[in-house]
Amino acid sequence: MRRQRITTAAGVLIGAGVLSHILAFFREVIIANQFGATTSLDTFLLALIPISLFVMMSDSMMTSFVPLFTRDLTVKGEGAAWQTASDVITVFIALFAVLAFVWLIFAGPIMKAIGSGCESGVITQVLELLKVMFPILMVVLPIALTTAVLHSYRHFTYPAFAELLPNIGMILAVIFFSSRMGVFSLAAGMMGGYIARFLVQFAVIAGTLKRYYRFSFNIYNPVIKKFGVFTMLTVIANGSFVIYLVVDRYFASFLPVGTIAALNFADRLVVASYYIVICAIGSAVFPVLAAKAASDDKTEFRSMLESALRIGLTCVMPISVFLIIWNRPIVRLIFERGLFNVEATTLTAESLLFYAIGIFAFSGGTILIRGWYALHDFRIPALTGAVSLTVNVIGDYLLIGPLAHKGLALATAVASIVNFCLMLILLRRKIGLFNTSGFMVFFVKLVFISALTGLSGWLCGRVLIDRLDMQLFGDQLFFFCSEIIIVTTGFLCAGLLVRLQEIVICKQALCERLYGIRRVPQADIAHDIQ
């Protein structure tokens, strides 16, 4: 029964996550059509920076709150758990409210510093947008904490699907109000979506809060300090990508109009390309890793984490190849309509090319950080996040001159690779994570077949382009689907030729399902693993 509940919860979270990213992708397509890569969208993306920072801090607090509250519910009982939770909720919501008002007061000089390369009129509009979206800063922490409480009580459906409301609000606002309100429709839609999400979750939990919550502002409770430290480490560990965003938008403000928007569209494409696969793998493996770590079963822990990492990298490599070799046709097919013109396609495609280089590191890092969290070690991800952030800042500074927007994308990819490598090396030192030579053989094989697949896909694509009219949407779609089939088939065949373990095992499973017999000898697979 317990395993069934875990499976159901994981299915709800994965399903809601997939739907959320589909809506987010649809949102980006609509925004691109309506606003293109223009000054108005650059302005909105700059105004989103404080929202992103507050959401990141709130999510970190949610991550810290769940194990604390769950442990107290189990060990001390509901009454004692809520006594501590009341202190945490009251103190940190008050702290967040103070931070929100401080931000509002000093928003002018802060945004001028972040958007140093923008004209004064742009910063003025950024501040106007921030006033519209200010209520979001006030509700993101209550949303995160109500989500944490609901998760602790094993209620996953309401918060999972309430998360869709901000995207729905933005989509509806752009469709119905952008012609009259311009970019302010995005701000109003997002604000309405967050308020709706808060109201839905508060309605679900209102009875429990009325029964157990007591206003208590005890800042001397030792749990407050422990929770604060735990949250700070989580912010540093999880927040590196949000800080990348702030740093990249600062440097991008010195580049031509539309650069910030183009970098955002390219980043959204990269995240959409790998997130669903990696989210599914991470959600499936994390409970198992946590259980193995709790029982101090290092052998099984290493085996599960290595398997998850290998499977994740094998899944995302062909995606990375596809985005690298056909970045422009992809951007043209998805975005180039309405105000999203040829120049916007060029900026976005060039950014996408360099972001795609780091997809394996984005994905691998997401899986490895689950391993560190399963070991209850937040210090190492915080350390590697700080190092990679430093690399990103230095890379942006050095590469923006010769490569412009492409340099910003490349710096982010390199920083992610550094973060992935550091986590991998330190995890190996901590628990003796898998055989280095065996993993290097796997990775070299993976890179080799990816390069071979990319070359064959590019050659086949050139033949198709010569025979298609790439200005027509139907021909673009045919090219896109054909290349997916070519790259995927080529990758699988190349993987079988070099006997890449994960692909060989997939073939074996498929043969067993179709024919009921084992088509691949187990001894051969064992030989490959060795």
Disulfide bonds with the S-S distance in Angstrom:
none
